[in-house]
Amino acid sequence: MRSWSPSIENDLRHLLNEWDPIGVADDVQDEYDCMLAPLLQRLRSGANRTEIGEFPRHELEDHFGLDPLGLRPGAMASRVITWWTAAGEADGTGSA
């Protein structure tokens, strides 16, 4: 199982800040840090797109109090999985 480093966390933070579902990433770079470890744990355990997508959907509804409709957590999950797979190929560990 692949471990993660500060650069992996920073890369994932960057993806979450680009997604920026509540529109604050320009001012608060760590707003979505509550999602880093849970997403990385899911990725490391081999969670699929649906499982990864359920986490941000849940966070949007229960943590941030938002309606996920229109915020596209499924598309974000696909992007995260694509990034994770590419990061594994880049570091020689393969996919999670």
N, C-alpha and C positions, 0 to 999 in steps of 0.2 A: 504494500500500500504506500502510495506517495505521501510524503510529509509536505508541509507547506512552510514557506519562508516569508519574511517581511515583503519581499518583492511580489510573491503570489498574493498576499493580502492587499498590497498596494494596487496591483493590477485589477483585482476584483473590486476594490474600492473605486477605482477609476470607472469601471463598467457601471457600477451602481450610481455613481455621480453623473454619468452621462445619461442614464435612464431618468434619474431625478424625478420620481413621481410626485413629490410634494413641492418641487420648484425652489429648493433652498441651497443646492450644492454650490452655487457660486459664492455664497456667504458662509456656509457651514460644511466644511469638507468631510467631517466625520459623522454626519447625520445618519448615515446608513450602516455605520460600523456594527450596530446590533445584529445585522444580517450576515456579517462576514463569517464568523465561526460556524453558525448553523449551516450556511450554504457550503462552506468548505468541508464540513463533516459529511454532509449528504453527497457531495461530489466524490470524496474519498471512499465512501462506502458503495459507490456505484449506482446511486439513485438515478432513475430514468427521468426523462423530460417532464412527465406528469408530476412525479414526486418533487422535482426541483421547482416546477411551476406553482405547486400548491403552497410552498413556503412563502414566496413573496406575496401571493394572493392573500394568505392568512395575515401576514404582517401588515399589508395595506388596510385590511378590514379591522383587525383587532388591535394592532399597535398604533397605527397612524390614524385610524378612524375614517378611512376613505372607501369609496366605492371603487373596486378594482376595474369595473367596466370602463374601457377606454384607456386604462393605464397599461394594458397589455402585459400582464405578468407572464403569460405563456411565451410571448415573443422574447421577453427578457430571459426566461429560462433557456430558450434555444440559444440565445447569444452567450449565456454563461457556459453552457455545455460545449459549444463550439470553441470558446476561449479555453476551457479546461482541457479539452482534447488536444488543441494546438499547443498548449503549454506543456503537456506531457510529452508530445512528440518532440518539442524543442529541447526539453531537458533529458530526453532519452529514456523516460520511464514509461512511455506509452500512455494510453488512456487509463483513467482511474480504475 
